[in-house]
């Protein structure tokens, strides 16, 4: 996977100044087309479903349901920036939400300590993924698929195929269940994490190094960038954020079950891949990822309110993933053609 900025699709200010208004619109459309489409869908569904879609209740439902997917998409985006992929974002959330509950109900661990333990274990799994990829030189897709499958097997073993239930402290429920100014607190978590990641990736050497590694690892090494350290760090960050998503899921569901969690893998990857097609076309980016998750949330919510069946969401996610990969490939080809 290449993670680079496509100058072919992302025009500079000097280039735009030379174009007419109509030409500017045509030049910017590939950059912000997904944003425009998201706004269009919001307006369309608001007109067609005036009593259910443009309501505070629907907004709360979307923010509550999709905040965990947004967090997982941002987690998957970090290794993608370095040209790697982390499939444990879908498998890890299974065991982390189970552990967040079982540590309290089975072992009597106080909920703040249980949360810290889960977060540390998530970071540890990310570190192991980084070692497998950078030291053992295993392809990141294969390495994280193997690690994720092991985590899923451990979740099945730990639960014995049963639900983990029990009375949990109100403080743990409040992690996800609190509302601030009428909106779920998870939306504020995502906003804060998004701002922090945007600043780090766009305005610090860490972000520039990750993108440089994703674009050309060999060139990054020749320029003195410690690729191994940054790639391992990217996996650690992804593992930590996945564990946080598991904690939020546990607080939301209040039960732990091994059959819950895997359905987050596909939409999380779709959001990250869609993020590489907008705002900064040709490379994964924070705001693009948020837009990618938003268009999934808006599209699925609108279709379901029209009476879409239970299979609509996975179908929508699958089709969108194929479209996103196709657009990303087109962006890469435009970039290569422009550089010739």
DRENFINU-955918 format. One record per residue (C-alpha): residue number from 1; x, y, z. Coordinates in pm, whole numbers. Layout:
! DRENFINU-955918
r k=NUM	X=X	Y=Y	Z=Z
...
END
This chain:
! DRENFINU-955918
r k=1	X=0	Y=0	Z=0
r k=2	X=123	Y=346	Z=-84
r k=3	X=29	Y=641	Z=131
r k=4	X=122	Y=958	Z=-54
r k=5	X=-20	Y=1296	Z=-133
r k=6	X=-151	Y=1311	Z=-487
r k=7	X=-52	Y=1645	Z=-639
r k=8	X=-243	Y=1538	Z=-949
r k=9	X=-570	Y=1563	Z=-756
r k=10	X=-479	Y=1819	Z=-493
r k=11	X=-414	Y=2152	Z=-672
r k=12	X=-194	Y=2421	Z=-525
r k=13	X=-311	Y=2776	Z=-460
r k=14	X=-88	Y=2904	Z=-742
r k=15	X=-245	Y=2657	Z=-983
r k=16	X=-600	Y=2755	Z=-883
r k=17	X=-525	Y=3125	Z=-932
r k=18	X=-457	Y=3058	Z=-1300
r k=19	X=-794	Y=2890	Z=-1357
r k=20	X=-1138	Y=3028	Z=-1426
r k=21	X=-1419	Y=2976	Z=-1175
r k=22	X=-1562	Y=2681	Z=-1370
r k=23	X=-1217	Y=2527	Z=-1407
r k=24	X=-1156	Y=2568	Z=-1033
r k=25	X=-1478	Y=2383	Z=-954
r k=26	X=-1378	Y=2101	Z=-1186
r k=27	X=-1030	Y=2087	Z=-1033
r k=28	X=-1157	Y=2084	Z=-674
r k=29	X=-1439	Y=1837	Z=-732
r k=30	X=-1217	Y=1525	Z=-698
r k=31	X=-1076	Y=1670	Z=-377
r k=32	X=-1403	Y=1758	Z=-203
r k=33	X=-1647	Y=1544	Z=-400
r k=34	X=-1709	Y=1309	Z=-107
r k=35	X=-1781	Y=1604	Z=121
r k=36	X=-2030	Y=1742	Z=-130
r k=37	X=-2190	Y=1398	Z=-162
r k=38	X=-2227	Y=1371	Z=216
r k=39	X=-2398	Y=1710	Z=234
r k=40	X=-2620	Y=1615	Z=-61
r k=41	X=-2732	Y=1293	Z=112
r k=42	X=-2809	Y=1481	Z=432
r k=43	X=-3024	Y=1733	Z=241
r k=44	X=-3190	Y=1459	Z=33
r k=45	X=-3285	Y=1241	Z=329
r k=46	X=-3398	Y=1546	Z=525
r k=47	X=-3639	Y=1634	Z=243
r k=48	X=-3762	Y=1277	Z=189
r k=49	X=-3781	Y=1190	Z=560
r k=50	X=-3864	Y=1522	Z=729
r k=51	X=-4018	Y=1363	Z=1040
r k=52	X=-3739	Y=1119	Z=1124
r k=53	X=-3407	Y=1210	Z=961
r k=54	X=-3339	Y=1580	Z=1046
r k=55	X=-3408	Y=1529	Z=1416
r k=56	X=-3198	Y=1549	Z=1730
r k=57	X=-3297	Y=1191	Z=1811
r k=58	X=-3154	Y=1066	Z=1481
r k=59	X=-2838	Y=1274	Z=1526
r k=60	X=-2785	Y=1124	Z=1870
r k=61	X=-2840	Y=774	Z=1734
r k=62	X=-2590	Y=826	Z=1450
r k=63	X=-2325	Y=975	Z=1678
r k=64	X=-2372	Y=703	Z=1937
r k=65	X=-2370	Y=414	Z=1688
r k=66	X=-2086	Y=536	Z=1466
r k=67	X=-1845	Y=683	Z=1721
r k=68	X=-1684	Y=344	Z=1782
r k=69	X=-1650	Y=285	Z=1407
r k=70	X=-1496	Y=631	Z=1369
r k=71	X=-1244	Y=550	Z=1642
r k=72	X=-1156	Y=218	Z=1476
r k=73	X=-1121	Y=389	Z=1137
r k=74	X=-881	Y=641	Z=1287
r k=75	X=-693	Y=353	Z=1450
r k=76	X=-662	Y=171	Z=1116
r k=77	X=-557	Y=493	Z=946
r k=78	X=-237	Y=531	Z=1148
r k=79	X=-57	Y=219	Z=1013
r k=80	X=-203	Y=296	Z=668
r k=81	X=-19	Y=628	Z=673
r k=82	X=301	Y=424	Z=699
r k=83	X=193	Y=193	Z=417
r k=84	X=77	Y=-91	Z=645
r k=85	X=-260	Y=-238	Z=736
r k=86	X=-387	Y=-350	Z=1077
r k=87	X=-672	Y=-601	Z=1077
r k=88	X=-667	Y=-638	Z=1453
r k=89	X=-888	Y=-329	Z=1477
r k=90	X=-1178	Y=-564	Z=1404
r k=91	X=-1062	Y=-866	Z=1603
r k=92	X=-910	Y=-683	Z=1899
r k=93	X=-1229	Y=-501	Z=1992
r k=94	X=-1388	Y=-841	Z=2053
r k=95	X=-1154	Y=-945	Z=2331
r k=96	X=-1102	Y=-594	Z=2473
r k=97	X=-1470	Y=-531	Z=2538
r k=98	X=-1498	Y=-875	Z=2698
r k=99	X=-1195	Y=-818	Z=2922
r k=100	X=-1315	Y=-473	Z=3025
r k=101	X=-1623	Y=-644	Z=3172
r k=102	X=-1478	Y=-975	Z=3295
r k=103	X=-1195	Y=-808	Z=3485
r k=104	X=-1461	Y=-634	Z=3694
r k=105	X=-1721	Y=-909	Z=3724
r k=106	X=-1495	Y=-1215	Z=3756
r k=107	X=-1185	Y=-1076	Z=3927
r k=108	X=-1321	Y=-778	Z=4116
r k=109	X=-1083	Y=-528	Z=3955
r k=110	X=-1192	Y=-164	Z=4005
r k=111	X=-1320	Y=-20	Z=3679
r k=112	X=-1048	Y=248	Z=3635
r k=113	X=-778	Y=-17	Z=3678
r k=114	X=-962	Y=-253	Z=3442
r k=115	X=-966	Y=20	Z=3177
r k=116	X=-592	Y=85	Z=3221
r k=117	X=-514	Y=-289	Z=3196
r k=118	X=-714	Y=-320	Z=2873
r k=119	X=-544	Y=-16	Z=2722
r k=120	X=-198	Y=-150	Z=2811
r k=121	X=-280	Y=-491	Z=2665
r k=122	X=-402	Y=-322	Z=2346
r k=123	X=-75	Y=-130	Z=2318
r k=124	X=117	Y=-455	Z=2381
r k=125	X=-64	Y=-632	Z=2097
r k=126	X=15	Y=-336	Z=1873
r k=127	X=381	Y=-364	Z=1973
r k=128	X=381	Y=-735	Z=1886
r k=129	X=222	Y=-657	Z=1549
r k=130	X=494	Y=-402	Z=1485
r k=131	X=765	Y=-658	Z=1566
r k=132	X=608	Y=-916	Z=1338
r k=133	X=595	Y=-668	Z=1052
r k=134	X=926	Y=-485	Z=1099
r k=135	X=1152	Y=-744	Z=1263
r k=136	X=1011	Y=-1075	Z=1138
r k=137	X=931	Y=-908	Z=802
r k=138	X=587	Y=-1065	Z=773
r k=139	X=342	Y=-888	Z=544
r k=140	X=123	Y=-664	Z=761
r k=141	X=-200	Y=-810	Z=620
r k=142	X=-93	Y=-1166	Z=707
r k=143	X=64	Y=-1073	Z=1042
r k=144	X=-236	Y=-881	Z=1173
r k=145	X=-480	Y=-1138	Z=1035
r k=146	X=-294	Y=-1405	Z=1230
r k=147	X=-275	Y=-1196	Z=1545
r k=148	X=-640	Y=-1100	Z=1517
r k=149	X=-748	Y=-1461	Z=1475
r k=150	X=-553	Y=-1557	Z=1786
r k=151	X=-722	Y=-1276	Z=1980
r k=152	X=-1061	Y=-1396	Z=1861
r k=153	X=-978	Y=-1752	Z=1965
r k=154	X=-872	Y=-1626	Z=2309
r k=155	X=-1204	Y=-1441	Z=2338
r k=156	X=-1394	Y=-1761	Z=2258
r k=157	X=-1185	Y=-1955	Z=2510
r k=158	X=-1228	Y=-1695	Z=2781
r k=159	X=-1604	Y=-1674	Z=2743
r k=160	X=-1665	Y=-2040	Z=2663
r k=161	X=-1912	Y=-1917	Z=2405
r k=162	X=-2125	Y=-1753	Z=2675
r k=163	X=-2209	Y=-1394	Z=2754
r k=164	X=-2011	Y=-1209	Z=3021
r k=165	X=-2269	Y=-1034	Z=3235
r k=166	X=-2275	Y=-875	Z=3578
r k=167	X=-2348	Y=-557	Z=3765
r k=168	X=-2098	Y=-288	Z=3670
r k=169	X=-2028	Y=44	Z=3845
r k=170	X=-2214	Y=356	Z=3737
r k=171	X=-1880	Y=522	Z=3665
r k=172	X=-1804	Y=263	Z=3400
r k=173	X=-2147	Y=306	Z=3241
r k=174	X=-2090	Y=682	Z=3233
r k=175	X=-1786	Y=641	Z=3004
r k=176	X=-2024	Y=589	Z=2714
r k=177	X=-2369	Y=673	Z=2847
r k=178	X=-2318	Y=1037	Z=2945
r k=179	X=-2474	Y=1315	Z=2739
r k=180	X=-2317	Y=1661	Z=2715
r k=181	X=-2530	Y=1944	Z=2573
r k=182	X=-2770	Y=1686	Z=2435
r k=183	X=-2506	Y=1483	Z=2250
r k=184	X=-2338	Y=1155	Z=2352
r k=185	X=-2001	Y=1202	Z=2518
r k=186	X=-1842	Y=961	Z=2269
r k=187	X=-1884	Y=1227	Z=2000
r k=188	X=-1665	Y=1461	Z=2205
r k=189	X=-1406	Y=1186	Z=2247
r k=190	X=-1389	Y=1143	Z=1870
r k=191	X=-1368	Y=1517	Z=1813
r k=192	X=-1078	Y=1555	Z=2059
r k=193	X=-891	Y=1254	Z=1914
r k=194	X=-950	Y=1379	Z=1560
r k=195	X=-807	Y=1723	Z=1638
r k=196	X=-504	Y=1571	Z=1812
r k=197	X=-432	Y=1330	Z=1526
r k=198	X=-477	Y=1601	Z=1265
r k=199	X=-227	Y=1828	Z=1439
r k=200	X=24	Y=1546	Z=1483
r k=201	X=2	Y=1407	Z=1130
r k=202	X=-11	Y=1740	Z=949
r k=203	X=210	Y=1969	Z=1157
r k=204	X=473	Y=1758	Z=1333
r k=205	X=775	Y=1560	Z=1213
r k=206	X=602	Y=1239	Z=1328
r k=207	X=330	Y=1281	Z=1067
r k=208	X=573	Y=1376	Z=791
r k=209	X=790	Y=1074	Z=872
r k=210	X=493	Y=836	Z=863
r k=211	X=379	Y=967	Z=526
r k=212	X=735	Y=951	Z=394
r k=213	X=763	Y=589	Z=504
r k=214	X=430	Y=509	Z=341
r k=215	X=536	Y=672	Z=16
r k=216	X=880	Y=511	Z=-11
r k=217	X=1027	Y=318	Z=284
r k=218	X=1369	Y=284	Z=124
r k=219	X=1396	Y=655	Z=49
r k=220	X=1284	Y=731	Z=404
r k=221	X=1564	Y=512	Z=542
r k=222	X=1823	Y=676	Z=318
r k=223	X=1711	Y=1014	Z=452
r k=224	X=1778	Y=903	Z=807
r k=225	X=1421	Y=830	Z=919
r k=226	X=1412	Y=537	Z=1168
r k=227	X=1139	Y=351	Z=983
r k=228	X=1125	Y=58	Z=1224
r k=229	X=1061	Y=280	Z=1525
r k=230	X=785	Y=477	Z=1357
r k=231	X=610	Y=175	Z=1205
r k=232	X=611	Y=-4	Z=1541
r k=233	X=484	Y=315	Z=1702
r k=234	X=203	Y=331	Z=1445
r k=235	X=92	Y=-21	Z=1538
r k=236	X=113	Y=58	Z=1910
r k=237	X=-108	Y=364	Z=1855
r k=238	X=-354	Y=157	Z=1656
r k=239	X=-363	Y=-110	Z=1926
r k=240	X=-419	Y=148	Z=2199
r k=241	X=-705	Y=313	Z=2012
r k=242	X=-862	Y=-26	Z=1939
r k=243	X=-852	Y=-111	Z=2309
r k=244	X=-1017	Y=224	Z=2386
r k=245	X=-1291	Y=136	Z=2136
r k=246	X=-1335	Y=-195	Z=2320
r k=247	X=-1380	Y=-14	Z=2651
r k=248	X=-1642	Y=217	Z=2498
r k=249	X=-1823	Y=-79	Z=2345
r k=250	X=-1827	Y=-260	Z=2680
r k=251	X=-1968	Y=49	Z=2851
r k=252	X=-2233	Y=75	Z=2583
r k=253	X=-2343	Y=-291	Z=2561
r k=254	X=-2289	Y=-376	Z=2930
r k=255	X=-2230	Y=-739	Z=2830
r k=256	X=-1933	Y=-916	Z=2673
r k=257	X=-1985	Y=-1160	Z=2391
r k=258	X=-1738	Y=-1306	Z=2139
r k=259	X=-1991	Y=-1281	Z=1857
r k=260	X=-1996	Y=-902	Z=1894
r k=261	X=-1726	Y=-687	Z=1738
r k=262	X=-1624	Y=-846	Z=1410
r k=263	X=-1896	Y=-653	Z=1230
r k=264	X=-1692	Y=-338	Z=1299
r k=265	X=-1395	Y=-451	Z=1088
r k=266	X=-1537	Y=-382	Z=741
r k=267	X=-1688	Y=-36	Z=811
r k=268	X=-1370	Y=67	Z=993
r k=269	X=-1158	Y=-21	Z=691
r k=270	X=-1412	Y=137	Z=456
r k=271	X=-1392	Y=463	Z=650
r k=272	X=-1012	Y=464	Z=636
r k=273	X=-1000	Y=379	Z=266
r k=274	X=-1262	Y=641	Z=183
r k=275	X=-1049	Y=888	Z=373
r k=276	X=-775	Y=846	Z=113
r k=277	X=-1009	Y=967	Z=-161
r k=278	X=-1104	Y=1307	Z=-22
r k=279	X=-954	Y=1621	Z=140
r k=280	X=-601	Y=1489	Z=68
r k=281	X=-665	Y=1256	Z=-227
r k=282	X=-409	Y=983	Z=-271
r k=283	X=-321	Y=942	Z=97
r k=284	X=-509	Y=856	Z=412
r k=285	X=-586	Y=1160	Z=625
r k=286	X=-777	Y=1237	Z=940
r k=287	X=-1056	Y=1459	Z=810
r k=288	X=-1104	Y=1240	Z=506
r k=289	X=-1152	Y=941	Z=736
r k=290	X=-1415	Y=1128	Z=937
r k=291	X=-1594	Y=1219	Z=614
r k=292	X=-1574	Y=854	Z=507
r k=293	X=-1739	Y=740	Z=830
r k=294	X=-1997	Y=1020	Z=801
r k=295	X=-2111	Y=917	Z=455
r k=296	X=-2149	Y=557	Z=574
r k=297	X=-2351	Y=671	Z=876
r k=298	X=-2575	Y=905	Z=676
r k=299	X=-2629	Y=659	Z=390
r k=300	X=-2711	Y=362	Z=612
r k=301	X=-2935	Y=564	Z=842
r k=302	X=-3134	Y=704	Z=551
r k=303	X=-3172	Y=368	Z=378
r k=304	X=-3280	Y=197	Z=698
r k=305	X=-3542	Y=464	Z=764
r k=306	X=-3681	Y=391	Z=420
r k=307	X=-3736	Y=33	Z=541
r k=308	X=-3413	Y=-130	Z=424
r k=309	X=-3367	Y=-491	Z=536
r k=310	X=-3102	Y=-619	Z=779
r k=311	X=-2864	Y=-701	Z=492
r k=312	X=-2855	Y=-341	Z=367
r k=313	X=-2574	Y=-227	Z=598
r k=314	X=-2317	Y=-499	Z=508
r k=315	X=-2411	Y=-464	Z=140
r k=316	X=-2365	Y=-85	Z=156
r k=317	X=-2031	Y=-124	Z=336
r k=318	X=-1902	Y=-381	Z=86
r k=319	X=-1998	Y=-182	Z=-221
r k=320	X=-1857	Y=136	Z=-71
r k=321	X=-1528	Y=-39	Z=8
r k=322	X=-1491	Y=-152	Z=-354
r k=323	X=-1571	Y=199	Z=-479
r k=324	X=-1323	Y=351	Z=-231
r k=325	X=-1042	Y=118	Z=-337
r k=326	X=-1117	Y=192	Z=-701
r k=327	X=-1106	Y=568	Z=-645
r k=328	X=-786	Y=537	Z=-443
r k=329	X=-626	Y=334	Z=-722
r k=330	X=-732	Y=598	Z=-974
r k=331	X=-573	Y=867	Z=-758
r k=332	X=-247	Y=673	Z=-748
r k=333	X=-246	Y=631	Z=-1126
r k=334	X=-310	Y=1003	Z=-1174
r k=335	X=-20	Y=1075	Z=-940
r k=336	X=213	Y=842	Z=-1132
r k=337	X=107	Y=985	Z=-1466
r k=338	X=166	Y=1341	Z=-1343
r k=339	X=517	Y=1256	Z=-1230
r k=340	X=623	Y=1114	Z=-1567
END
